[in-house]
Amino acid sequence: MAALEFDAATTALVVVDMQNDFCHAKGYYANIGRNIAPLAAPTSMIAHLLEDCRRASATVAFTRLVYDSAEGSMEDRHKLKPKRWSAHGKRLVPDTWGAEVLDELAPRS
């Protein structure tokens, strides 16, 4: 892999929804039979980039999609709904393993 140069003072890495329920072999989607390989595939590349950004003291931010019972089902709240990637049921519940970022990418203080 070619070296990537960036200015840590003006660079941020945003890691989006790399959560256990989406990307882990024991997560919700894998357990209901979905092929999570495309979601899990970039994990090692993201981990390397994350380490480079952390080493350079660049800003790192994470997003997580979480279930919110007050807002209703996630299926009803989504504006874009992939035809082949629908699921029903509780997943990505706050304060559970499934809603957490994968261990190999986990946020640090």
C-alpha positions as CSV (number, residue, x, y, z in Angstrom):
1,M,0.0,0.0,0.0
2,A,1.3,3.4,-1.0
3,A,2.1,5.9,1.8
4,L,-0.6,8.5,2.3
5,E,0.5,12.0,3.3
6,F,-1.9,14.4,5.1
7,D,-1.8,17.4,7.4
8,A,-3.0,16.2,10.7
9,A,-4.0,19.7,11.7
10,T,-6.6,19.9,8.9
11,T,-7.6,16.3,8.5
12,A,-10.3,14.2,10.2
13,L,-11.1,10.6,9.8
14,V,-14.8,9.7,10.2
15,V,-15.6,6.0,10.8
16,V,-19.2,5.4,9.9
17,D,-21.4,2.7,11.5
18,M,-18.7,0.0,11.8
19,Q,-20.7,-1.7,14.5
20,N,-20.9,-5.3,15.7
21,D,-24.5,-5.9,14.6
22,F,-23.6,-4.8,11.0
23,C,-20.0,-6.2,10.6
24,H,-19.2,-8.9,13.1
25,A,-19.7,-12.6,12.4
26,K,-21.8,-12.9,15.6
27,G,-23.8,-9.7,15.0
28,Y,-27.4,-9.3,14.3
29,Y,-27.2,-9.4,10.5
30,A,-24.9,-12.4,10.3
31,N,-27.2,-14.2,12.7
32,I,-30.2,-13.7,10.5
33,G,-28.3,-15.0,7.5
34,R,-27.2,-11.9,5.7
35,N,-23.9,-11.8,3.9
36,I,-21.8,-9.3,6.0
37,A,-18.6,-9.9,4.0
38,P,-19.0,-6.6,2.1
39,L,-19.5,-4.7,5.3
40,A,-16.7,-6.3,7.2
41,A,-14.2,-6.3,4.3
42,P,-12.8,-2.8,4.9
43,T,-12.1,-3.4,8.6
44,S,-8.4,-4.0,8.3
45,M,-7.8,-1.1,5.9
46,I,-9.8,1.2,8.2
47,A,-7.8,-0.1,11.2
48,H,-4.5,0.8,9.5
49,L,-5.7,4.2,8.5
50,L,-7.1,4.8,12.0
51,E,-3.7,4.0,13.5
52,D,-1.9,6.3,11.1
53,C,-4.4,9.1,12.0
54,R,-4.0,8.5,15.7
55,R,-0.2,8.4,15.5
56,A,-0.3,11.8,13.7
57,S,-2.8,13.2,16.2
58,A,-5.4,13.8,13.5
59,T,-9.0,14.2,14.6
60,V,-11.0,10.9,14.6
61,A,-14.8,10.7,14.9
62,F,-17.2,7.7,14.9
63,T,-20.8,7.5,14.0
64,R,-23.2,4.8,15.2
65,L,-26.7,4.0,14.2
66,V,-28.7,3.0,17.3
67,Y,-32.3,1.9,18.0
68,D,-34.5,4.5,19.6
69,S,-37.8,3.1,20.9
70,A,-39.2,6.6,21.2
71,E,-38.8,7.2,17.5
72,G,-40.3,3.9,16.4
73,S,-38.8,1.2,14.2
74,M,-35.7,1.9,12.2
75,E,-37.5,0.5,9.1
76,D,-40.1,3.3,9.3
77,R,-37.6,6.1,10.0
78,H,-35.2,5.4,7.2
79,K,-35.7,7.5,4.1
80,L,-33.6,5.2,1.9
81,K,-34.4,1.5,2.1
82,P,-32.3,-1.0,0.2
83,K,-34.5,-3.6,-1.3
84,R,-32.1,-6.5,-0.5
85,W,-31.0,-5.4,2.9
86,S,-34.1,-5.1,4.9
87,A,-34.4,-6.6,8.4
88,H,-36.9,-6.4,11.2
89,G,-36.5,-6.6,14.9
90,K,-34.4,-5.0,17.6
91,R,-30.8,-4.5,16.7
92,L,-28.3,-1.8,17.4
93,V,-29.7,-1.3,20.9
94,P,-27.9,1.4,22.9
95,D,-25.5,0.1,25.6
96,T,-25.3,-3.4,24.0
97,W,-22.5,-5.2,22.3
98,G,-24.3,-5.1,19.0
99,A,-24.4,-1.3,19.0
100,E,-20.7,-0.9,19.8
101,V,-18.0,-0.2,17.3
102,L,-15.9,-3.3,16.3
103,D,-13.1,-3.9,18.9
104,E,-10.4,-3.5,16.3
105,L,-11.6,0.0,15.5
106,A,-12.9,1.0,18.9
107,P,-12.8,4.7,19.9
108,R,-10.2,5.7,22.4
109,S,-10.2,8.6,24.8
